Amino acid sequence: MLIIKIKDLRALPSNTLQSRLDELALELAIEKRKVASTGVSSKVVKTRELKKTVARINTILKERGAAPG
């Protein structure tokens, strides 16, 4: 579930968003490590969508006043 719509994210409570953010950040770090080790990214779209989703969650958490991790 890579692409998450903003209205679906806004419906989630802050603690769920924080846990989702942690999961996505870990997945993004793994993707970056794969690119660094091989030098080639086979899933550029996946990395891009991960970054966008992390940014969306961070924005929602900042709007709510919760500190993003």
C-alpha positions in Angstrom: 0.0 0.0 0.0 2.3 2.7 -1.3 0.0 5.4 -2.5 -2.2 6.7 0.3 -4.7 9.5 -0.4 -4.5 12.5 1.8 -8.1 12.2 2.9 -7.5 8.7 4.1 -4.4 9.9 6.1 -6.4 12.7 7.7 -9.0 10.2 8.9 -6.3 8.3 10.9 -5.4 9.2 14.5 -2.0 10.7 15.2 -0.6 7.6 16.9 -1.5 5.5 13.9 0.1 8.1 11.6 3.2 8.1 13.7 3.6 4.3 13.5 2.9 4.4 9.7 5.6 7.1 9.4 8.1 4.9 11.2 7.3 2.0 8.9 7.6 4.1 5.8 10.8 5.7 7.0 12.4 2.3 7.5 11.3 1.1 4.1 12.7 4.2 2.5 16.0 3.7 4.3 16.2 0.1 3.0 15.5 1.3 -0.6 18.3 3.9 -0.3 20.7 1.3 1.1 19.9 -0.9 -1.9 20.6 1.9 -4.3 23.9 2.8 -2.5 25.1 -0.8 -2.6 24.2 -1.7 -6.2 24.4 1.8 -7.7 21.2 1.1 -9.7 17.6 1.8 -8.6 15.1 -0.6 -10.2 12.2 1.0 -8.4 12.5 4.8 -8.8 8.8 5.2 -8.6 8.6 3.4 -5.3 11.2 5.6 -3.8 9.5 8.7 -5.0 6.1 7.6 -3.7 7.7 6.7 -0.3 9.2 10.2 0.0 5.9 11.8 -0.9 3.9 9.8 1.6 6.4 10.5 4.3 6.1 14.2 3.6 2.3 14.0 3.6 2.3 12.3 7.0 4.8 14.8 8.4 2.6 17.7 7.1 -0.5 16.3 8.8 1.2 15.7 12.1 2.6 19.3 12.0 -0.9 20.6 11.3 -2.3 18.7 14.3 0.5 19.9 16.5 2.0 16.5 17.1 5.8 16.3 16.7 6.7 14.1 13.7 9.5 11.6 14.3 
